[in-house]
Every structure is written in C-alpha cells, then in structure tokens.
C-alpha cells in the first residue's frame, strides 16, 4: 500500500464520527457516505473509508457471505412410473434393486 499524506479535516472527521456514534456503530462507510450526501456534503466513499480507518471506526455488523445455490433442473419435477408399488414380497432375492434416481440427476446437473 503506497504511503501518501491525507489532508486531515477535523470538522469532517467530527461529522463522520458523530454519524457513526449516533447509529450505535452499525453504519459502515457506504451508509455514512449516503447520510453525508443527504446532509449536503458531497464526498466519495473512499474518503469516508480512509477517515474511518484513521479514527479506528469499524461497524459491529458482519457482512454475510454469499452462498451460491445450484439451480434446479427442470427435469427434476418430472414424474416417473411407479413399477414396484411397494410390493417387495412379490420379488425374489436380488431380482429387484431400487434406488433414488433424483439424487443422481441432481449431482449430474451440478458437476456438468
């Protein structure tokens, strides 16, 4: 990170700190920037971020991580014929093997 000097504006720093404390340390730099714009102070997010970093102001809320969910396959809703009809005793040993095909379809869709 390059070292550079920032012209430290005490009134702006006080404004950022007061907004931060009024909202119980819940606001981060994007929200504080919006509040400042609503007050008529036009400033960039990066400037608010730098001042918050200099003043050691960090929001208490954590950022929730985005979890990508796999899309459902349109063929998953297709109904298959029930050949066995749960009559297990009508078949000899090792004559009928049954599995859940939906799980294989879902796994195949996710990795292809």
Number of C-alpha atoms within 10 A of each C-alpha: 3 4 5 6 6 9 6 10 9 9 9 14 15 13 12 22 18 11 18 21 12 10 11 10 15 16 20 18 23 14 15 22 23 16 15 19 13 10 9 9 12 11 12 14 15 12 13 21 19 13 20 20 12 11 13 10 18 15 16 11 10 7 7 6 6 6 6 6 7 9 9 11 12 7 10 12 9 8 7 7 6 7 7 11 7 8 8 10 7 10 10 8 9 6 7 10 6 6 7 7 10 13 11 10 13 16 10 10 13 12 6 5
